[in-house]
Amino acid sequence: MNASTVIAQPLVAQLETYRPTLPESVAERQRAACARFLSRGFPVRRDEEWKYTSVQGIANRAFTLPDVGEALPQTTPTELEWPHGETRQWRFVDGRLVAAPDEPPEGVTALPLAVALTDPFWQERFAAFATSEHSSFVDLNTALASGGLCLRITAPVAMPLEIVWQVSAGVAGEGASIPLAVHPRLLVVVEAGASATLIEHAIGDAASSHFVNAVSEITLARNAQLTHYVVQELPAAVQQIATHAVAVDANACYRSFNIQLGGRLARHDFNVHLHAPKAVAELEGLYLVGARQHIDTHTRLFHEAAATTSRERYRLIGLERGRGVFKGKVRVAPGAAKSDAQQSVKSLLLHPGAEIDAKPELEIYTDDVTCSHGATVGQLDRDARFYLLSRGLSPQEADALLIFAFAEAVVEAVTLPALKTYLTERLVGRLPDRDILEEQL
């Protein structure tokens, strides 16, 4: 173990005594991941990828593992109603599947992780490209994952698919609930020519103080399409580390919307590999970071073949004494000529105590490419504010509308009307001068 890295003794004991119950081909990878994590430990701020984000609040704390062995009884239909419109929904509580559709849409096969991993098809894909290269948190998830979902999409699917990752208040203890460490795993395979829309929604009990360490592995075959919404609204004391590893084949398109609103610490890594010619990735993101919040997003886009395209647009808003971090890396490999990568990151500071660190990066190892990036951090545009004032708005009304317009640029691109309405309402509820926005909108 790295001497500079503190790991709470209960976690060490859990890992040293943990015995995987999954099939041997998977259990072997789990044992290897466990050994790597115990050797490497948690990342520290001396690591370049973690220089702005400390995880000592996770490393030093004792968590217990939830029991995800058997699914809880199905919830009633009324408990499954969410404001995203009509979807097919799977709901997990602390990593345990508690509700699922009676029948998934045609062209979709859905299996709980433990069931799916008895099949060689899914065994081959577990921990195939979400690896320790991303971070030691991936190893920790690989070692302890037993709850989650595997989705195989074999045809165009019109009905949106929704996964609700919910955290409870915890296990009752003496005088207080015991926080859990939840390690959900999601595997998604979109076959050649298939398409779907997937929503991941992270929520929880207001009293929860869990640690959520989520890993998703997503594969798009030739000519496949996936629109992927990640909406994080975890309770104020929850700490979440989430890693998405995405592989995109020829002529396939992966489009994601990453909306970060909750949690005390929320670190999100998107690792997207454009493996073959004419693969496309479009990443949109928005987060509001307020008092006692630290939200950190790292995106890594790898152009590994010729004529690949990526578009990236993120909007960050700093409220009160919140801290936001964004690092976006684009790497164009040797031989990936005619790659086209465009990145735009804009940050808005609305309070003297707010802080945002934005760092775009380009690594280009070939000629004949079109690549650009830009990052801005500032306050409201004075000229736009003056124009609104000249049209008769009060200073407070002008500021409220400009802030909303800044954030709405991302939400407006959401293609599901019910989800767009929901996100707009959540956005208005978090921004300053909510009453003015509700009246104007």
C-alpha positions in Angstrom: 0.0 0.0 0.0 1.2 3.5 -0.8 2.4 4.9 2.5 1.0 8.3 1.7 -2.5 7.0 1.2 -4.7 6.4 4.1 -7.3 3.6 3.8 -9.7 3.1 6.6 -9.0 -0.2 8.3 -12.6 -1.5 8.0 -12.2 -1.2 4.2 -8.8 -3.0 4.3 -10.4 -5.8 6.3 -13.4 -6.0 3.9 -11.1 -6.3 0.9 -8.7 -8.8 2.5 -11.6 -11.1 3.6 -13.9 -10.5 0.6 -14.7 -13.7 -1.4 -16.3 -13.0 -4.8 -19.4 -15.1 -5.5 -19.5 -14.5 -9.2 -18.3 -17.1 -11.8 -14.6 -17.8 -11.7 -13.6 -16.0 -14.9 -15.1 -12.8 -13.3 -14.0 -13.6 -9.8 -10.4 -13.8 -11.0 -10.6 -10.3 -12.3 -12.2 -9.1 -9.1 -9.3 -10.6 -7.0 -6.7 -9.0 -9.3 -8.5 -5.6 -8.9 -8.6 -6.0 -5.2 -4.9 -6.7 -5.0 -4.2 -3.6 -7.2 -6.3 -1.4 -5.1 -4.7 -2.5 -1.8 -1.3 -1.9 -3.4 -2.2 1.4 -4.9 -4.7 2.9 -2.5 -6.8 6.0 -3.1 -5.6 8.8 -5.3 -3.9 11.7 -3.6 -3.6 15.3 -4.7 0.0 14.8 -5.8 -1.6 12.8 -8.7 -2.1 15.3 -11.6 -5.7 14.0 -12.3 -6.7 14.6 -8.7 -4.8 17.8 -7.8 -8.0 19.8 -7.3 -10.0 17.2 -5.5 -9.2 15.5 -2.2 -10.8 12.1 -1.4 -9.6 11.9 2.2 -13.2 12.3 3.3 -13.8 8.9 1.7 -10.5 7.3 2.4 -10.5 8.0 6.2 -14.2 7.0 6.7 -15.6 3.6 7.7 -18.4 2.4 5.5 -20.3 -0.9 5.4 -21.3 -2.8 2.3 -25.0 -3.2 1.5 -26.6 -6.6 0.9 -27.5 -6.7 -2.8 -28.0 -10.5 -3.0 -31.7 -10.7 -3.4 -34.0 -8.2 -5.0 -36.6 -6.6 -2.8 -40.3 -7.0 -3.6 -41.4 -5.1 -6.6 -42.7 -1.6 -5.9 -46.2 -0.6 -7.0 -46.7 1.2 -10.3 -47.4 4.5 -8.5 -44.0 4.5 -6.9 -42.4 4.2 -10.3 -43.9 7.4 -11.6 -41.2 10.0 -12.3 -41.5 13.3 -14.2 -39.5 12.3 -17.2 -42.5 11.2 -19.2 -43.1 7.6 -20.3 -40.1 5.4 -19.9 -39.1 1.8 -19.1 -37.5 2.1 -15.7 -35.2 0.0 -13.5 -34.8 1.2 -10.0 -32.0 0.4 -7.6 -31.8 1.2 -3.9 -28.2 1.0 -2.5 -27.3 -1.2 -5.5 -30.2 -3.6 -5.1 -32.7 -4.0 -7.9 -36.2 -3.2 -6.4 -38.3 -2.6 -9.5 -38.2 -3.4 -13.2 -40.5 -3.3 -16.2 -42.7 -6.4 -16.6 -41.3 -6.6 -20.1 -38.5 -4.4 -21.6 -39.1 -2.9 -25.0 -38.6 -5.0 -28.0 -35.0 -5.1 -28.9 -33.8 -4.8 -25.3 -32.5 -7.5 -23.1 -32.0 -6.5 -19.4 -30.5 -8.6 -16.7 -29.3 -7.9 -13.1 -25.5 -7.9 -13.0 -25.1 -11.1 -11.0 -27.4 -13.0 -13.4 -25.9 -11.6 -16.5 -22.4 -12.6 -15.4 -23.2 -16.2 -15.6 -23.3 -15.7 -19.4 -20.0 -15.7 -21.3 -21.2 -12.8 -23.4 -21.3 -10.5 -20.4 -18.3 -12.2 -18.7 -16.2 -11.1 -21.7 -17.3 -7.5 -21.3 -17.0 -7.1 -17.5 -13.9 -4.9 -16.8 -13.0 -5.1 -20.4 -12.1 -1.4 -20.8 -13.1 0.3 -17.5 -9.7 -0.4 -15.9 -7.3 0.8 -13.3 -5.8 3.2 -15.9 -8.8 5.4 -15.2 -8.4 5.4 -11.4 -8.1 3.1 -8.5 -11.8 3.7 -7.8 -12.5 1.6 -10.9 -10.5 -1.3 -9.3 -12.5 -0.8 -6.0 -15.8 -1.1 -7.9 -14.6 -4.1 -9.9 -13.5 -5.9 -6.7 -16.8 -5.3 -4.8 -19.4 -4.9 -7.6 -22.3 -7.3 -7.3 -25.3 -5.0 -7.9 -26.1 -3.4 -11.2 -27.6 -3.9 -14.6 -26.6 -5.2 -18.0 -28.5 -3.9 -21.1 -28.2 -5.3 -24.6 -29.9 -3.2 -27.3 -30.2 -5.0 -30.7 -32.6 -2.8 -32.6 -33.8 0.8 -32.7 -35.8 1.5 -29.5 -38.2 4.4 -29.4 -39.1 4.2 -25.7 -36.5 5.8 -23.4 -34.8 3.5 -20.9 -34.4 4.9 -17.4 -32.2 3.7 -14.5 -32.8 5.2 -11.1 -29.8 4.9 -8.7 -31.3 5.7 -5.3 -29.5 5.8 -1.9 -31.3 5.2 1.3 -30.8 6.8 4.7 -28.6 3.9 5.7 -28.6 1.0 8.2 -29.9 1.9 11.6 -27.2 1.9 14.3 -26.8 3.1 17.8 -28.0 6.7 17.7 -27.4 7.2 14.0 -27.5 5.4 10.7 -24.4 3.7 9.4 -23.3 5.0 6.0 -22.9 2.5 3.2 -20.4 2.2 0.4 -22.3 1.3 -2.8 -20.6 0.1 -5.9 -23.1 -0.2 -8.7 -22.0 -1.5 -12.2 -23.7 -0.8 -15.5 -22.9 -2.6 -18.7 -24.5 -1.4 -22.0 -24.0 -2.9 -25.4 -25.7 -1.2 -28.4 -25.4 -3.6 -31.3 -24.8 -2.7 -35.0 -27.5 -0.4 -36.3 -29.4 -0.2 -33.0 -30.3 3.0 -31.2 -31.7 4.0 -27.8 -32.1 6.8 -25.3 -30.8 6.1 -21.8 -31.5 8.1 -18.6 -29.5 7.6 -15.4 -30.9 9.5 -12.5 -29.1 9.5 -9.1 -31.3 10.5 -6.1 -31.7 9.6 -2.5 -33.0 10.1 1.0 -32.1 13.5 2.4 -30.5 11.9 5.5 -28.2 9.7 3.4 -24.4 10.2 3.8 -23.3 7.2 1.7 -20.3 6.8 -0.6 -21.3 5.9 -4.1 -18.6 4.5 -6.4 -20.3 3.9 -9.8 -18.8 2.4 -13.0 -20.4 2.1 -16.4 -19.0 0.4 -19.5 -20.8 1.3 -22.7 -20.1 -0.2 -26.2 -21.5 1.1 -29.5 -21.1 -1.1 -32.5 -21.0 0.0 -36.1 -23.8 2.5 -37.1 -25.2 2.4 -33.5 -26.5 5.5 -31.7 -27.0 6.2 -28.0 -28.3 9.4 -26.4 -27.3 9.2 -22.7 -28.6 11.5 -20.0 -26.8 11.5 -16.6 -28.7 13.5 -14.0 -27.1 13.6 -10.5 -29.3 15.0 -7.7 -27.8 13.1 -4.7 -28.4 14.4 -1.1 -26.2 17.1 0.3 -24.0 14.7 2.4 -23.4 12.0 -0.2 -20.0 11.5 -1.9 -20.0 10.1 -5.4 -17.3 9.0 -7.7 -18.6 8.0 -11.1 -16.7 6.6 -14.1 -18.0 6.1 -17.6 -15.9 4.2 -20.2 -17.4 4.4 -23.7 -16.2 2.7 -26.9 -17.6 3.9 -30.2 -17.2 2.0 -33.5 -17.3 3.1 -37.1 -20.2 5.5 -38.1 -21.6 5.2 -34.5 -22.7 8.2 -32.5 -22.6 8.6 -28.7 -24.2 11.7 -27.3 -24.2 12.5 -23.5 -25.8 15.1 -21.3 -24.1 15.3 -17.9 -26.2 17.4 -15.4 -24.6 17.7 -11.9 -26.7 19.3 -9.2 -26.3 17.5 -5.9 -23.9 15.8 -3.5 -21.2 17.1 -1.3 -18.4 15.6 -3.4 -19.2 14.6 -7.0 -16.4 13.5 -9.2 -17.4 12.3 -12.7 -15.0 10.9 -15.3 -16.0 10.4 -18.9 -13.6 8.3 -21.0 -14.7 8.1 -24.6 -12.7 6.1 -27.2 -13.5 6.7 -30.9 -12.1 3.4 -32.2 -12.9 3.5 -35.9 -13.4 5.9 -38.8 -16.4 8.3 -38.7 -17.1 7.6 -35.0 -18.7 10.6 -33.3 -19.0 11.7 -29.7 -20.9 14.8 -28.5 -20.7 15.7 -24.8 -22.9 18.3 -23.2 -22.6 19.2 -19.5 -24.0 21.6 -16.9 -23.5 21.9 -13.2 -24.4 24.2 -10.4 -22.1 24.0 -7.4 -23.2 25.7 -4.2 -22.3 25.9 -0.6 -20.2 23.0 0.8 -20.3 21.4 -2.6 -17.3 20.2 -4.7 -18.1 19.0 -8.2 -15.3 17.8 -10.5 -15.7 16.5 -14.0 -12.9 15.1 -16.2 -13.6 14.2 -19.8 -11.1 12.3 -22.0 -11.8 12.0 -25.7 -9.5 9.7 -27.6 -9.5 10.0 -31.4 -8.0 6.7 -32.4 -8.9 6.5 -36.0 -9.2 8.7 -39.1 -12.1 11.1 -39.7 -13.5 10.9 -36.1 -15.5 13.8 -34.7 -16.0 15.1 -31.2 -18.0 18.1 -29.9 -17.9 19.2 -26.2 -19.8 21.9 -24.5 -19.9 22.4 -20.8 -21.4 25.2 -18.6 -20.4 25.6 -15.0 -22.0 27.9 -12.4 -20.4 28.7 -9.1 -22.8 29.7 -6.3 -22.0 30.8 -2.7 -18.8 29.1 -1.6 -19.0 26.1 -4.0 -16.0 24.8 -5.9 -16.2 23.4 -9.4 -13.5 21.7 -11.4 -13.4 20.8 -15.1 -10.6 19.2 -17.1 -11.2 18.2 -20.7 -8.6 16.3 -22.6 -8.7 15.5 -26.3 -6.0 13.2 -27.7 -5.6 12.7 -31.4 -3.5 9.5 -31.9 -0.9 9.0 -34.7 -2.8 8.0 -37.9 -6.0 9.7 -36.9 -5.9 12.2 -39.7 -8.9 14.4 -40.5 -10.1 14.2 -37.0 -12.3 17.1 -35.9 -12.5 18.0 -32.2 -14.1 21.2 -30.8 -14.4 22.0 -27.1 -16.0 24.9 -25.3 -16.1 25.4 -21.6 -17.7 28.5 -20.0 -17.9 29.2 -16.3 -20.0 31.8 -14.4 -19.1 32.9 -10.9 -22.0 34.4 -9.0 -20.5 34.8 -5.6 -17.1 36.2 -4.4 -16.5 32.9 -2.5 -17.2 30.6 -5.4 -14.3 29.0 -7.3 -14.0 27.2 -10.6 -10.9 25.7 -12.1 -11.2 24.9 -15.9 -8.5 23.3 -17.9 -8.9 22.2 -21.5 -6.1 20.1 -23.0 -5.2 19.1 -26.6 -2.7 16.4 -27.5 -2.2 16.0 -31.3 0.1 13.4 -32.8 -0.8 13.7 -36.5 -1.3 16.2 -39.2 -4.4 17.3 -41.1 -6.7 17.7 -38.2 -9.2 20.4 -37.1 -9.0 20.9 -33.4 -9.8 23.8 -31.1 -10.7 24.5 -27.4 -11.6 27.4 -25.3 -12.3 28.1 -21.7 -13.7 31.2 -20.0 -14.4 32.1 -16.4 -16.1 35.3 -15.5 -19.2 37.2 -14.4 -22.3 38.3 -16.3 -21.8 40.1 -19.6 -22.0 43.8 -18.9 -23.1 44.7 -22.5 -26.0 42.2 -22.3 -26.9 43.4 -18.9 -27.0 47.0 -20.1 -29.2 46.0 -23.0 -31.8 44.4 -20.8 -31.7 47.4 -18.4 -32.3 49.6 -21.4 -35.4 47.6 -22.3 -37.0 48.4 -18.9 -35.9 45.4 -16.8 -34.7 46.0 -13.2 -31.1 45.0 -12.4 -32.4 42.0 -10.5 -34.6 40.8 -13.4 -31.7 41.3 -15.9 -29.3 39.3 -13.8 -31.8 36.5 -13.2 -32.5 36.1 -17.0 -28.9 36.3 -18.0 -28.0 33.6 -15.5 -30.8 31.4 -16.7 -29.9 31.9 -20.3 -26.3 30.8 -19.6 -27.5 27.5 -18.1 -30.4 27.0 -20.5 -28.0 26.7 -23.4 -27.3 23.1 -22.4 -30.8 22.2 -21.2 -32.3 23.5 -24.5 -30.5 20.8 -26.4 -32.3 18.0 -24.5 -34.5 16.2 -26.9 -37.0 14.6 -24.5 -39.7 17.3 -23.8 -40.7 15.9 -20.3 -37.1 15.7 -19.2 -36.3 19.2 -20.6 -39.3 20.6 -18.5 -38.1 18.7 -15.4 -34.5 20.0 -15.7 -35.7 23.5 -16.4 -37.8 23.4 -13.2 -34.8 22.0 -11.2 -32.6 24.7 -12.7 -34.9 27.5 -11.8 -35.2 26.1 -8.2 -31.5 26.3 -7.7 -30.7 29.7 -9.3 -30.8 33.1 -7.5 -34.0 35.1 -7.7 -36.2 32.1 -8.4 -39.4 34.1 -8.0 -38.4 36.4 -10.8 -37.6 33.5 -13.1 -40.9 31.7 -12.4 -42.7 34.9 -13.2 -40.8 35.7 -16.4 -40.8 32.1 -17.7 
